[in-house]
Amino acid sequence: MKKEMFGKKGVSPVIATVLLIGLVIIIGAIIFLWFRNMRQEVITKFGETNVELICEKTDIDVSYSDGELSVSNTGGVPIYSFDIISFEGGNFDTQSIRDVGQDFPSNGLNPGAATSVSVSFGSAEKIKLIPVLLGNSEKGEMPFACGEAYGYDLSM
C-alpha cells in the first residue's frame, strides 16, 4: 500500500542542492578573506632582517626644557621619526614628531646624531617617545613604529 500525503510540500532536490552549494561557497569566501587579512606585510631593514628585531638596537637620550625637545640617537640604527604619546588626565594622544615639530630633520637621525625641536605639549603629565624606523616592503619604503617597550618616558 502506498501512503499519500496531500497538502504537504517540500523543497525540490534541485533547489536544495543549489542552496547547499551557495552556502558552501559563501562560507569558503569568508574563511579565505579572514585568513588573507591575518597575514601581516613583512617590513625588513638591512636586507632580510625583520624591522621588529632591529628595534632592539635603538637607543635615545631625550631632554625637554622650555619648549625645546632635544633628542640624541645613541643606538646603532638610523631613526626615521618618533611617535609622541602624550598622557593627560587618563587620556592619551599620539602624534608624529614630524607633525608637531617642523625642525625635525627630513632624513631622520643617524646613529650619533642629535637634534632639537621646538614643541609644546600643553598640560601633558607624561610623554613617551617611540622610535619609528624606515624599512622596505613589497610596496617600497614604509615607516614602522617600534613598540612602546622601546620608547622613552619623559616626565613633565
N, C-alpha and C positions, 0 to 999 in steps of 0.2 A: 504494500500500500504506500501510496505517495502522499506526503503531507503537503498541503497547500497553505501558503502564507499570503493572505490578502491584506493590503493596506500598509505593508512594511516595505520601505525602500532602503537600499544601501548604496554605497559609492561604487561605481563601476571599477573593475580592476585596472583599466587604462588610466583613469583619473587618479586612483590611489598610487599607482606607480609613478606618475608624473609628479605628484606632491612629494613622494618619498625622495625621488631624485633631486628635486628642487631644494628640499630641506638639507640633504647631504651636501649639496654644492654651497649653500649659504653657510653652513657650519664650517666647511673646509675653508671658505674665504675668510671667515672671521679668525680662525686659527692661524692661517697664513699671515694675515695682517698683524696679528698680535705678536707672532714670532719675529716678523720683519722689523717691527718697532723696538724690539728688545735689544737688537744688535746696535751697539753704540759705535759711532765712527771713531776709528783709532787715529789719534794725533801723535806724531812722532817728532823727535828732536835729535839732532846729531846722527842722522842716518835712520837706523831702525829701532832706536830706543824709545819706548813709550814715554810721553812727556810727563805722565804721573810719577814715574821713577826719577825724573830729573828734578822734580820739585824738592826732593830731599837735599839737593845740593844748593838750594837758595838760602841766603842769609843776608839780613839787612840790619843796619843801625839807623834808628829814627829818633829825631827830637822835634819838639814843637814849642815855639815861643813867639808870642806877639804876632800871630797870624802867619808865621813863616814855618813851613814844614820842611825839615832837612832830612834827606834820605841818602844813605850810602849803601852801595851794593858790595858787601863783604864776602859774598858767596862765589861759587865757581862758574855760574852761568849768567848770561845776559837776561835782564828782566825787562820785558816789553812795556809793562804798565803795572798799575796797582788798582785793586778794587778797595774802596774805602767803605767800611761798615761803621756807621755812627749810631751809638746807643743812647737813647734819651727817654727816660720815664717808662721803661719797659718795652718801648718800641725801637725798631731799628730801620735804617735806611741804607741802601747800598748804591754807591756811585763809583764811576771810574775817575781816577785822578786826572785823566785827560779832559774830562768834562768839568771838573772842579777847578783845577789849576792850569791855566793856559801856558805856564812857564815850563811844563814838563817836556823833556827832550823828545822829539818826534821818533827817534830811533831807539828810545829806551835807555836803560842804564847797563853798560857793560861791566864786567867784574872790575872792582876797584874804583868805579866812577861814583860821583856824588852830585846831587843837585838840591836846590832849594826852590820851593814852590809856595807862592802866596795863596793861602787858602783860609777860609773861615768855616769853622764847624758849628757855629751858633752856640747853643747851650747844651751841646752833647756832653754826656757824662764819661763816655769811654769811646775810643776809636780803635778799630782794628784794620791794619793794612795787610792785604793779601796779595802776594806776587802773582802777576799774570805773565806767562811765558808765551812766546810765539813759536808755534810748531807747524809741521807740514801734515796735510791730509790729502785725500783724493781730490779735494776741491781747491787745493792751493794752501797758502799760509793762513793759519787760523790762530786766534788767541785762545789760551787755555788758562783759566783761573785755578791756581793750586787750592787745595782745601784750607779750611780755617786752621787746621793743625800747623800749617806753615806760615801763618800770619803773625803779625807783631802787634801786641796790645800796647796802646798808648793811653794812659790815664790823663784825664783833663783836670 
